[in-house]
């Protein structure tokens, strides 16, 4: 009887492990905007028609729009997110958010996080908000996040210069809002391990990049993905596809530093669900376009070898796989050279 009980417990544990491996507990898609209806800057602005189409889609019953901080708190605390959870974020505090973006979001009751780089926020800058407007937005329910002070390419700065950026920004937030935001977004989505460790030292809860991908419990909390939306990448079909995607469940990703030391980098990771490996495909892009590569699959372990060096600046890895449930899984990562 004792042996039977041991065998029963053993098989139950196998089933639990198998269930966990094949089902990511939480998935959340966070979208990132900058400007709304500012045709002069198509690379950072969506058209009004595009934005209206996004909001119409997000208003469907199958989606659950939650604040970005709620999403991350739920994942950190091992809670349960609703199906098709979406978070909305906006970078840079452009005036069009106050005049166009927020009124439309507010009408639908959608929460939003505004990531503010503090150097541009003053009365004489007509393109961005001032602190009275940001306080008004905060009082109406907009969450405020940190986005550095000067919006530099932070990976090009010394760690002392990055620390100074954070200190200046934090002091301004304390003076103007009374507290320091718990969430951080990297300007241009660029980071390195030193900066990530510094953000941990300053007790930021999480930090976001600008690479496409779905957040889940295996995601790097200090280099989280967001789907960037603009005129070129804001068409409704892409938004629908992203909004319905699930987390891929990747762990032991290398290289661990988003700033490349070896070029070309050797890329590798493991899948929580090795059954996704046959349908997995990865694409790597830099300023020259798509990078030719070879993909090697060893059960749950995936290795990618590039056929050439990456160009200077930003490059991105996107990996997708389609599960037997019909949902696409999506992982993204950004490198910087």
TANOR-V65948 format. One record per pair of residues at least 12 apart in sequence whose ideal C-beta (glycine too) atoms are under 10 Angstrom apart, sorted by the first residue. I is the first residue (numbers start at 1). J is the second residue. Records with the same first field share a line. If there is no record, write none. Layout:
# TANOR-V65948
I: J / J
This chain:
# TANOR-V65948
18: 273 / 275
20: 217 / 249 / 272 / 273
21: 249 / 271 / 272 / 273 / 274 / 275 / 276 / 300
22: 249 / 272 / 273 / 274 / 275 / 276 / 323 / 324 / 325
23: 246 / 249 / 272 / 273 / 323 / 325
24: 214 / 216 / 217 / 218 / 246 / 247 / 248 / 249 / 272 / 273 / 323 / 327 / 329
25: 75 / 78 / 79 / 80 / 81 / 216 / 217 / 218 / 247 / 249
26: 71 / 74 / 75 / 78 / 79 / 80 / 81 / 82 / 85 / 214 / 215 / 216 / 217 / 219 / 246 / 247
27: 75 / 81 / 83 / 84 / 85 / 214 / 215 / 216 / 217 / 219 / 244 / 245 / 246 / 247 / 248 / 249 / 327 / 329 / 330
28: 64 / 66 / 68 / 70 / 71 / 72 / 74 / 75 / 81 / 82 / 84 / 85 / 86 / 87 / 214 / 215 / 216 / 219 / 224 / 246 / 247
29: 63 / 71 / 84 / 85 / 86 / 87 / 88 / 212 / 213 / 214 / 215 / 225 / 226 / 227 / 239 / 242 / 243 / 244 / 245 / 246 / 247 / 330
30: 66 / 68 / 71 / 72 / 85 / 86 / 87 / 88 / 89 / 113 / 208 / 213 / 214 / 215 / 224 / 225 / 226 / 227 / 242
31: 54 / 58 / 86 / 87 / 88 / 89 / 90 / 112 / 226 / 227 / 228 / 229 / 234 / 239 / 242 / 243
32: 87 / 88 / 89 / 90 / 91 / 113 / 115 / 185 / 189 / 208 / 209 / 210 / 212 / 225 / 226 / 227 / 228 / 229 / 230
33: 45 / 46 / 51 / 54 / 88 / 89 / 90 / 91 / 92 / 94 / 96 / 97 / 101 / 105 / 112 / 114 / 226 / 228 / 229 / 230 / 234
34: 46 / 90 / 91 / 92 / 93 / 94 / 96 / 97 / 101 / 115 / 228 / 229 / 230
35: 90 / 91 / 92 / 94 / 95 / 96 / 97 / 100 / 101 / 127 / 230 / 231
36: 48 / 50 / 51 / 90 / 94 / 95 / 96 / 97 / 98 / 99 / 100 / 101 / 102 / 103 / 104 / 105
37: 49 / 50 / 51 / 96 / 99 / 100 / 101
38: 94 / 95 / 96 / 100 / 127 / 231
39: 231
41: 94 / 96 / 230 / 231
42: 230 / 231 / 232 / 234
43: 228 / 230 / 231 / 232 / 233
44: 91 / 92 / 94 / 228 / 229 / 230 / 231
45: 94 / 96 / 229 / 230 / 231 / 234
46: 96 / 100 / 101 / 229 / 230 / 231 / 232 / 233 / 234 / 235 / 239
47: 230 / 231 / 234
48: 96 / 100 / 101 / 104
49: 234 / 236
50: 229 / 230 / 231 / 233 / 234 / 235 / 236 / 239
51: 100 / 101 / 104 / 105 / 229 / 234
52: 104
53: 234 / 235 / 236 / 239 / 240
54: 86 / 88 / 104 / 229 / 234 / 235 / 236 / 239 / 240 / 243
55: 88 / 101 / 104 / 105 / 107 / 108 / 110
56: 108 / 236
57: 86 / 236 / 239 / 240 / 243
58: 84 / 86 / 88 / 105 / 108 / 110 / 239 / 243
59: 108 / 109 / 110
60: 84 / 240 / 243
61: 84
62: 82 / 83 / 84 / 243 / 244
63: 82 / 83 / 84 / 85 / 86 / 243 / 244
64: 81 / 82 / 83 / 84 / 85 / 86
65: 82 / 84 / 85 / 86 / 87 / 88 / 105 / 108 / 109 / 110 / 111 / 112
66: 81 / 82 / 85 / 86 / 87 / 88 / 110 / 111
67: 87 / 88 / 89 / 110 / 111 / 112 / 113 / 141 / 142 / 143 / 183
68: 86 / 87 / 88 / 89 / 111 / 112 / 113 / 115 / 143 / 145 / 183 / 185 / 206 / 208 / 215 / 224 / 226
69: 87 / 111 / 113 / 143 / 145 / 181 / 182 / 183 / 205 / 206
70: 85 / 87 / 111 / 143
71: 85 / 86 / 87 / 111 / 113 / 206 / 215 / 224
72: 87 / 182 / 183 / 205 / 206 / 208 / 215 / 219 / 221 / 224
73: 182 / 205 / 206
74: 217
75: 206 / 215 / 216 / 217 / 218 / 219 / 221 / 224 / 247
76: 205 / 206 / 217 / 221
78: 217
81: 215 / 216 / 217
83: 244 / 246
84: 243 / 244 / 245 / 246
85: 214 / 215 / 243
86: 110 / 227 / 239 / 242 / 243 / 244
87: 110 / 111 / 112 / 113 / 208 / 215 / 226
88: 101 / 105 / 110 / 111 / 112 / 113 / 114 / 226 / 229
89: 112 / 113 / 114 / 115 / 143 / 145 / 183 / 185 / 208 / 226 / 227 / 228
90: 102 / 105 / 112 / 113 / 114 / 115 / 116 / 142 / 145 / 185
91: 113 / 114 / 115 / 116 / 117 / 145 / 147 / 151 / 185 / 186 / 187 / 188 / 189 / 208 / 210 / 226 / 228
92: 114 / 115 / 116 / 117 / 120 / 127 / 128 / 129 / 147 / 151 / 185 / 187
93: 114 / 115 / 116 / 117 / 118 / 120 / 121 / 125 / 127 / 128 / 129 / 130 / 133 / 134 / 137 / 144 / 147
94: 114 / 120 / 127 / 128 / 129
95: 125 / 126 / 127 / 128 / 129 / 130 / 133
96: 127 / 128 / 129
97: 112 / 114 / 128 / 129 / 133 / 137 / 142
98: 114 / 128 / 129 / 130 / 133 / 134 / 136 / 137 / 142
99: 129 / 133
101: 114
102: 114 / 133 / 136 / 137 / 140 / 141 / 142
105: 141 / 142
106: 137 / 140 / 141 / 142
109: 141
110: 141
111: 141 / 142 / 143
112: 137 / 141 / 142 / 143
113: 142 / 143 / 144 / 145 / 181 / 183 / 185 / 208
114: 129 / 134 / 137 / 138 / 142 / 143 / 144 / 145 / 147 / 181 / 185
115: 143 / 144 / 145 / 146 / 147 / 148 / 181 / 183 / 184 / 185 / 186 / 187 / 208
116: 128 / 129 / 131 / 134 / 137 / 144 / 145 / 146 / 147 / 148 / 149 / 169 / 172 / 173 / 176 / 177 / 181 / 185
117: 146 / 147 / 148 / 149 / 150 / 151 / 152 / 165 / 169 / 185 / 187
118: 131 / 134 / 146 / 147 / 148 / 149 / 150 / 151 / 165 / 168 / 169 / 170 / 171 / 172 / 173 / 175 / 176
119: 147 / 148 / 149 / 150 / 151 / 152 / 165 / 168 / 169 / 172
120: 147 / 149 / 150 / 151
121: 133 / 134 / 172 / 176
130: 176
131: 172 / 175 / 176 / 177
132: 176
134: 173 / 176 / 177
135: 176 / 177 / 178
138: 176 / 177 / 178
143: 181 / 182 / 183
144: 173 / 176 / 177 / 179 / 180 / 181 / 182 / 183
145: 181 / 182 / 183 / 184 / 185 / 204 / 205 / 206 / 207 / 208
146: 165 / 166 / 169 / 170 / 173 / 180 / 181 / 182 / 183 / 184 / 185 / 199 / 202 / 204 / 207
147: 169 / 181 / 183 / 184 / 185 / 186 / 187 / 208
148: 162 / 165 / 166 / 168 / 169 / 184 / 185 / 186 / 187 / 195
149: 164 / 165 / 166 / 167 / 168 / 169 / 170 / 171 / 172 / 187
150: 164 / 165 / 168 / 169 / 187
151: 165 / 187 / 188
152: 165 / 187 / 188 / 190
153: 186 / 187 / 188 / 190 / 313 / 314 / 336
154: 166 / 186 / 187 / 188 / 190 / 191 / 192 / 194 / 195 / 198 / 259 / 336
155: 186 / 187 / 188 / 190 / 191 / 192 / 194 / 195 / 257 / 258 / 259 / 314 / 336 / 337
156: 190 / 192 / 259 / 336
157: 192 / 194 / 195
158: 194
159: 192 / 194 / 195 / 197 / 198
162: 191 / 192 / 194 / 195 / 198 / 199
163: 195 / 198 / 201 / 202
165: 187 / 195 / 198
166: 180 / 184 / 195 / 198 / 199 / 201 / 202 / 204
167: 202
169: 181 / 184
170: 202
180: 202 / 203 / 204
181: 204 / 205
182: 203 / 204 / 205 / 206
183: 204 / 205 / 206 / 207 / 208 / 224
184: 196 / 199 / 202 / 204 / 205 / 206 / 207 / 208 / 222 / 224
185: 206 / 207 / 208 / 209 / 210 / 224 / 226
186: 199 / 207 / 208 / 209 / 210 / 222 / 223 / 224 / 258 / 334 / 336
187: 210
188: 209 / 210 / 313 / 314 / 334 / 336
189: 208 / 209 / 210 / 211 / 223 / 225 / 226 / 228 / 258 / 314 / 316 / 334 / 336
190: 209 / 210 / 258 / 259 / 313 / 314 / 334 / 335 / 336
191: 207 / 208 / 209 / 220 / 222 / 223 / 257 / 258 / 259 / 334 / 336
192: 223 / 257 / 258 / 259 / 260 / 261 / 336
193: 222 / 223 / 255 / 256 / 257 / 258 / 259 / 261
194: 257 / 259
195: 207 / 222 / 223 / 258 / 259
196: 220 / 221 / 222 / 223 / 256 / 257 / 258
197: 222
198: 222
199: 221 / 222 / 223
200: 221 / 222
204: 221 / 222
205: 221 / 222
206: 219 / 220 / 221 / 222 / 223 / 224
207: 220 / 221 / 222 / 223 / 224
208: 221 / 222 / 223 / 224 / 225 / 226
209: 222 / 223 / 224 / 225 / 226 / 228 / 258 / 314 / 316 / 332 / 333 / 334 / 336
210: 225 / 226 / 227 / 228 / 314 / 316 / 332 / 334
211: 223 / 224 / 225 / 226 / 227 / 228 / 258 / 314 / 315 / 316 / 317 / 318 / 331 / 332 / 333 / 334 / 335
212: 225 / 226 / 227 / 228 / 233 / 238 / 242 / 245 / 316 / 317 / 318 / 330 / 331 / 332 / 333 / 334
213: 225 / 226 / 227 / 242 / 245 / 247 / 248 / 250 / 316 / 317 / 318 / 319 / 320 / 329 / 330 / 331 / 332 / 333 / 334
214: 227 / 242 / 243 / 244 / 245 / 246 / 247 / 248 / 249 / 320 / 328 / 329 / 330 / 331 / 332
215: 247
216: 246 / 247 / 248 / 249 / 250 / 272 / 329 / 330 / 331
217: 247 / 249 / 251 / 272
218: 247 / 248 / 249 / 250 / 251 / 252 / 253 / 269 / 270 / 271 / 272 / 331
219: 247 / 248 / 249 / 250 / 251 / 253 / 331
220: 250 / 251 / 253 / 256 / 258 / 333
222: 258
223: 253 / 256 / 258 / 333 / 334
225: 247 / 318 / 330 / 331 / 332 / 333 / 334
226: 332
227: 239 / 241 / 242 / 243 / 245 / 330 / 332
229: 242
241: 320 / 328 / 330
242: 328 / 330
244: 326 / 327 / 328
245: 320 / 327 / 328 / 329 / 330 / 331
246: 321 / 323 / 325 / 327 / 328 / 329 / 330
247: 272 / 329 / 330 / 331
248: 269 / 271 / 272 / 273 / 276 / 280 / 319 / 320 / 321 / 323 / 328 / 329 / 330 / 331 / 332
249: 269 / 270 / 271 / 272 / 273 / 276 / 300 / 321 / 329 / 331
250: 269 / 270 / 271 / 272 / 302 / 319 / 329 / 331 / 333
251: 269 / 270 / 271 / 272 / 300
252: 268 / 269 / 270 / 271 / 300 / 301
253: 267 / 268 / 269 / 270 / 302 / 317 / 331 / 333
254: 266 / 267 / 268 / 269 / 303
255: 267 / 268 / 333 / 335
257: 335 / 336
258: 314 / 333 / 334 / 335 / 336
259: 335 / 336 / 337
260: 309 / 310 / 312 / 315 / 335 / 336 / 337
261: 337
262: 309
263: 306 / 308 / 309 / 310 / 311 / 312 / 315 / 335 / 337
264: 284 / 291 / 293 / 304 / 305 / 306 / 307 / 308 / 309 / 310 / 315 / 335
265: 284 / 304 / 305 / 306 / 309 / 310 / 315 / 317 / 335 / 337
266: 303 / 304 / 305 / 306
267: 282 / 284 / 293 / 295 / 302 / 303 / 304 / 305 / 306 / 317 / 319 / 333 / 335
268: 296 / 298 / 301 / 302 / 303 / 304 / 305
269: 282 / 300 / 301 / 302 / 303 / 304 / 317 / 319 / 331 / 333
270: 298 / 299 / 300 / 301 / 302
271: 297 / 299 / 300 / 301 / 302 / 319 / 321 / 329 / 331
272: 300 / 329
273: 300 / 321 / 323 / 329
274: 297 / 298 / 299 / 300 / 301 / 302
275: 299 / 300 / 321 / 323 / 324
276: 300 / 302 / 319 / 320 / 321 / 322 / 323 / 324 / 329
277: 295 / 297 / 298 / 299 / 300 / 301 / 302 / 321
278: 297 / 321 / 322
279: 320 / 321 / 322 / 323 / 324 / 328 / 329
280: 295 / 297 / 302 / 319 / 320 / 321 / 322 / 329 / 331
281: 295 / 318 / 319 / 320 / 321 / 322
282: 295 / 302 / 304 / 317 / 318 / 319 / 320 / 321 / 331 / 333
283: 316 / 317 / 318 / 319 / 320
284: 304 / 306 / 307 / 310 / 315 / 316 / 317 / 318 / 319 / 333 / 335
285: 310 / 314 / 315 / 316 / 317 / 318
286: 306 / 308 / 309 / 310 / 311 / 312 / 313 / 314 / 315 / 316 / 335 / 337
287: 310 / 311 / 312 / 313 / 314 / 315
288: 308 / 310 / 311 / 315
289: 311
291: 304 / 306 / 307 / 308 / 309 / 310 / 311 / 315 / 317
292: 305 / 306 / 307 / 308
293: 305 / 306 / 307 / 308 / 317
294: 306 / 307
295: 319
302: 319
304: 317 / 319
309: 337
310: 335 / 336 / 337
311: 337
312: 336 / 337
313: 335 / 336 / 337
314: 334 / 335 / 336 / 337
315: 333 / 334 / 335 / 336 / 337
316: 332 / 333 / 334 / 335
317: 331 / 332 / 333 / 334 / 335
318: 330 / 331 / 332 / 333
319: 331 / 332 / 333
320: 332
